[in-house]
Amino acid sequence: MGRFNGATVLITGATGGLGSAAAKAFAAEGAQLVLSDLNEAALADFAATLDAERAILGGNIADEKLSEDLVKLAVEEFGRLDIAVNNAGIVHSFVRLPQVTSEEAHRVVEVDLLGVFYALKHQIPQMERQFRESGKGGVIVNIASVAGLSGAPKLSVYAAAKHGVVGLTRSAAVEYASKGIRINAVCPAHTRTAMVDGFVRFTGAPEAEALAELTRGVPMKRVAEVDEITTGILFLADPANSFMTGHALALDGGIGAI
């Protein structure tokens, strides 16, 4: 029997590198899944590959109604919401602050920060209700970034949004620590996902050269692999990890030790 046998797990950004890996990992541990992504066709195709009970709903996480509807879907399909992984996010062009367009800045804040706010706003009341009724609340894992813990040159607005995610995580965790809800954040450094692939394309340099530049400040001198971050997500969600809340877990190859 898996760690998450019978648990209902909601994952946003479910077709991306981290989202899809997390969905597979939770499914392998016995969870039932509620999945969302902006790309509805890709979402349906991905969900069909999973060996798990599942429900899907496409949409834009910057639209508050999606977060409300996802919680309703979890309850309608599976009776409760046990774990939420708020993973959906975007990044802006890798440029100095004045070169970030205002349109890009608004979009990053809407998706990366307000999207998490909307998710928490609707996930928390359901989990609190469950705690009152059954004594079992829930767990929320927000995907932030190492850029949410320090400065991130050429990713200024992204860093600001991810700092906001860490702030939301810590604040909400304190508010609901006595109400059966644990809320933590994962803060990865650069990970081998579409975002890193996009950076490589943006530089126009050979991949090895671009990755060397990207990881110049990383003591391990490499990007993270997706499975390494997924391990952290499941660690925070694990019911055995019952005394950790309000934590920003840095998976950063040693950056924070400098």
Order of alpha helices (4+ residues) and beta strands (2+ residues): beta-alpha-beta-alpha-beta-alpha-beta-alpha-alpha-beta-alpha-beta-alpha-alpha-alpha-beta
